[in-house]
Amino acid sequence: MKLRNFNIDNNESMILMGGMNVLESRDLAMEVAEKFKEVTTKHNINYIFKGSFDKANRSSINSFRGPGLDDGLKILEEVSNTFEVPVITDIHEPDQAKSVGDVCEIIQIPAFLARQTDLVNAAAKTNSIIQFKKPQFLSAPEMNNVVEKCIAAGNENVTLCERGNSFGYNNLVVDTLNFQILKKISKPVIFDVTHSLQLPGGLGNAAGGRREYVLSLAKAGISQSIAGLFLEAHPDPDKAKCDGPCALPLSVLDEFLKQVKDLDNFIKCQDDLEIT
């Protein structure tokens, strides 16, 4: 799948969808994007900036939601133009699709909304790639239905994003077999390592997280020969306005991506071995 001057493909060098959970401010978005751009250029990783203009599915009414559609798209457009990178953001309502598609090369459908037909249809009518987060409550084979719905609406440019499955209360588990099952749908597979570390509702009025395991879990996903990684970082995760317990400290991004990219290179140099 072509995006600007690079491909998103399970068999090609990894891409990175990276940035921040919610667009807390214009200045912070620029700071995070600049660091990601610097480090991904250093390690020869094709980069896509991620930031949400609205977090519409927060645990509490008091949770920070973001700058909103208009101001958020202005920030995303400035990031894209300044650093010459594609951008991705999520939508929650069908009437957001067109304006987001005018700015973002990739529109993300949140996990809880991946089966919302009107939302999928609206996103599919844009010229953007559509990324579906796999819902925590769906099995990997069920994503066939989601993809078929998008294709029926006129858009075959789809990526699938693994982010774990619900495992009892306040816990998510990543089944690495899901990566191979999703790959059989013949779409690029991305691993959202950040949100796979969530403990949903674990703090009572917000999600908890296990950021200390982010490198190990990222390596587990990349070892499955997938298209790339989805990662959120923050200069001070403990002060992040959303999902701080899962965010990578921006200060360790360089070494983190070096190790992940080295593993991706190693894995994709191996010959496939068919086992039946």
Residue pairs with C-beta under 8 A, 6 or more apart in sequence:
1 7
1 8
1 9
1 129
1 157
1 159
1 188
2 8
3 48
3 86
3 105
3 106
3 129
4 86
4 105
6 15
6 46
8 15
8 129
8 159
8 188
8 227
8 228
9 188
9 227
10 183
10 188
10 189
10 225
10 226
10 227
11 225
11 268
12 227
12 268
13 44
13 45
13 46
13 264
13 265
13 268
14 45
14 46
14 222
14 226
14 227
14 228
14 229
14 260
14 261
14 264
15 45
15 46
15 47
15 48
15 190
15 227
15 228
15 229
16 36
16 40
16 45
16 46
16 47
16 48
16 228
16 229
16 230
16 231
16 257
17 48
17 50
17 88
17 106
17 131
17 190
17 228
17 229
17 230
17 231
18 36
18 40
18 47
18 48
18 49
18 50
18 229
18 230
18 231
18 232
18 233
19 29
19 32
19 33
19 36
19 49
19 50
19 51
19 232
19 233
20 28
20 29
20 32
20 50
20 51
20 232
20 233
20 234
20 240
20 247
21 51
21 52
21 55
21 194
21 232
21 234
21 240
21 241
21 242
21 243
21 247
22 51
22 52
22 55
22 64
22 65
22 66
22 241
22 242
23 29
23 51
23 52
23 53
23 66
23 67
23 72
23 75
23 76
24 64
24 66
24 240
24 241
25 67
26 74
26 75
26 78
28 235
29 51
29 75
29 79
30 78
30 79
30 82
31 235
32 51
32 233
32 234
32 235
32 250
33 49
33 79
33 82
33 83
33 85
34 83
35 233
35 250
35 253
36 47
36 49
36 233
36 253
37 47
37 49
37 83
37 85
39 253
39 254
39 257
40 46
40 47
40 257
41 47
42 254
43 257
43 258
43 261
44 261
45 257
45 261
47 85
48 85
48 86
48 87
48 88
48 105
48 106
49 76
49 79
49 80
49 83
49 85
49 86
49 87
49 88
50 87
50 88
50 89
50 108
50 230
50 232
51 72
51 75
51 76
51 79
51 87
51 89
52 66
52 72
52 89
52 90
52 242
53 66
53 67
53 68
53 69
53 71
53 72
53 73
53 75
53 76
53 89
54 65
54 66
54 68
54 69
54 72
54 92
55 63
55 64
55 65
55 66
55 242
56 65
56 92
57 92
57 110
57 112
58 64
58 65
58 206
58 242
59 201
59 203
59 205
59 206
59 207
60 205
60 206
62 205
63 205
63 206
63 242
64 241
64 242
66 72
67 75
69 96
69 99
69 100
72 89
73 99
73 100
73 103
76 87
76 89
76 103
76 104
77 87
77 103
79 85
79 87
80 86
80 87
80 103
86 104
86 105
86 106
87 103
87 104
87 105
87 106
88 104
88 105
88 106
88 107
88 108
88 131
89 100
89 104
89 107
89 108
90 107
90 108
90 109
90 110
91 97
91 100
91 107
91 108
91 109
91 119
91 123
92 110
92 113
92 119
93 119
94 118
94 119
94 121
94 122
95 122
96 122
97 107
97 119
97 122
97 123
97 125
97 126
98 122
98 125
98 126
100 107
100 126
100 128
101 107
101 123
101 126
101 127
101 128
104 128
105 128
105 129
106 128
106 129
106 130
106 131
106 159
107 123
107 126
107 128
107 129
107 130
107 131
108 130
108 131
108 132
108 133
108 161
109 116
109 119
109 120
109 123
109 130
109 131
109 132
109 133
110 133
111 133
111 134
111 135
111 136
111 163
112 135
113 119
114 120
114 132
114 133
114 134
114 135
114 138
114 146
115 135
115 145
115 146
117 149
120 130
120 146
120 149
120 150
120 153
121 149
121 153
123 130
123 150
123 155
124 130
124 150
124 153
124 154
124 155
125 153
125 154
125 155
126 155
128 157
129 157
129 158
129 159
130 150
130 155
130 157
130 158
130 159
131 158
131 159
131 160
131 161
131 190
132 143
132 146
132 147
132 150
132 158
132 159
132 160
132 161
133 161
133 163
133 192
133 195
134 140
134 143
134 160
134 161
134 162
134 163
134 178
134 182
136 163
136 164
136 165
136 166
136 172
136 200
137 165
137 166
138 165
139 165
140 162
140 175
140 177
140 178
140 181
140 182
141 181
143 160
143 182
143 185
144 185
147 158
147 160
147 185
147 187
150 156
150 158
151 158
158 187
159 187
159 188
159 189
159 190
159 227
160 182
160 185
160 187
160 188
160 189
160 190
161 189
161 190
161 191
161 192
161 230
162 174
162 178
162 179
162 182
162 189
162 190
162 191
162 192
162 196
162 221
163 172
163 191
163 192
163 195
163 196
163 230
164 172
164 173
164 174
164 195
164 196
164 198
165 172
165 173
165 174
165 175
165 178
166 172
166 200
167 173
169 201
170 199
170 200
170 201
170 202
170 208
171 199
171 200
172 195
172 196
172 197
172 198
172 199
172 200
174 196
174 217
174 220
174 221
176 220
176 221
176 223
176 224
179 189
179 191
179 221
179 224
179 226
180 224
182 189
183 189
183 226
188 226
188 227
188 228
189 224
189 226
189 227
190 226
190 227
190 228
190 229
190 230
191 218
191 221
191 222
191 224
191 226
191 228
191 229
191 230
192 230
193 214
193 217
193 218
193 221
193 229
193 230
193 231
194 214
194 230
194 231
194 232
194 243
194 246
194 247
194 248
195 230
195 243
195 246
196 217
197 209
197 210
197 211
197 213
197 214
197 217
197 245
197 246
198 207
198 208
198 209
198 243
198 245
198 246
199 207
199 208
199 209
199 210
199 245
200 207
201 207
202 208
202 209
203 245
207 243
207 245
207 246
208 245
209 243
209 244
209 245
209 246
209 247
210 245
210 246
211 237
211 245
211 246
211 247
211 248
211 249
214 231
214 246
214 248
214 256
215 256
215 259
215 260
218 229
218 231
218 256
218 260
219 259
219 260
219 263
221 229
222 229
222 260
222 263
222 264
222 267
223 263
223 267
225 267
225 268
229 260
231 248
232 243
232 246
232 247
232 248
233 247
233 248
233 249
233 250
233 253
234 240
234 244
234 247
234 248
234 249
234 250
235 249
235 250
235 251
236 249
237 244
237 245
237 247
237 248
237 249
238 244
240 247
248 256
